């Protein structure tokens, strides 16, 4: 599976930034054959990937947000 993970920061106003997380999954060469050999359907693999991504986001997003907040408070990005 090929994963493209994009993180986007968008200014809302002078004091607010919206962060967005976009994930694309693409079938890599040989992936469907590997699933078939293991008796796994593409739908099952999609469902598992969706759950894994959601779990990862629920664990990592708050930590990432806190890290951004700490750096902003410390003035790491002030011009």
C-alpha positions in Angstrom: 0.0 0.0 0.0 1.2 3.5 -0.8 0.4 6.1 1.8 0.4 9.9 1.1 0.0 11.8 4.3 -0.5 15.6 3.9 -0.6 18.0 6.8 -2.0 21.5 6.0 -1.8 24.7 8.1 -4.3 27.4 7.0 -4.4 30.8 8.5 -8.0 31.7 9.7 -7.1 35.1 11.2 -4.1 36.8 12.9 -4.5 34.6 16.0 -5.9 31.3 14.6 -4.6 28.6 12.4 -6.6 25.6 11.1 -4.7 22.3 10.8 -5.9 19.6 8.5 -4.7 16.1 8.1 -5.3 14.3 4.7 -4.4 10.7 4.0 -4.6 8.9 0.6 -4.1 5.2 0.3 -3.2 3.7 -3.0 -2.7 0.1 -4.0 0.9 -0.7 -4.6 2.0 -3.3 -7.2 1.5 -6.8 -5.7 -0.6 -5.6 -2.9 -3.9 -7.2 -4.1 -2.1 -10.5 -4.7 -0.7 -10.4 -1.2 -4.1 -9.8 0.2 -5.6 -12.6 -1.9 -2.9 -15.1 -0.7 -3.9 -14.3 2.9 -7.6 -14.5 2.2 -8.2 -10.8 2.9 -10.5 -8.7 0.7 -9.7 -5.2 -0.3 -12.7 -4.0 1.7 -11.4 -5.7 4.8 -8.0 -4.1 4.3 -9.6 -0.7 3.8 -11.6 -1.1 7.0 -8.5 -2.1 9.0 -6.5 0.8 7.5 -9.3 3.2 8.4 -9.4 2.0 12.0 -5.6 2.1 12.3 -5.4 5.7 10.9 -8.2 6.8 13.2 -6.5 5.3 16.2 -3.1 6.9 15.2 -4.8 10.3 14.8 -6.5 10.1 18.1 -3.2 9.3 19.8 -0.9 11.6 17.9 -3.0 14.7 17.1 -3.3 15.9 20.7 0.5 15.4 21.2 1.3 17.2 18.0 -1.1 20.1 18.9 0.6 20.5 22.3 4.0 20.5 20.7 2.9 23.3 18.3 1.4 25.2 21.3 4.6 24.9 23.3 6.7 26.2 20.4 4.3 29.1 19.7 4.3 30.2 23.4 8.1 30.0 23.4 8.2 32.2 20.4 10.0 29.6 18.2 8.2 30.9 15.1 8.1 34.6 15.7 9.6 36.7 12.9 
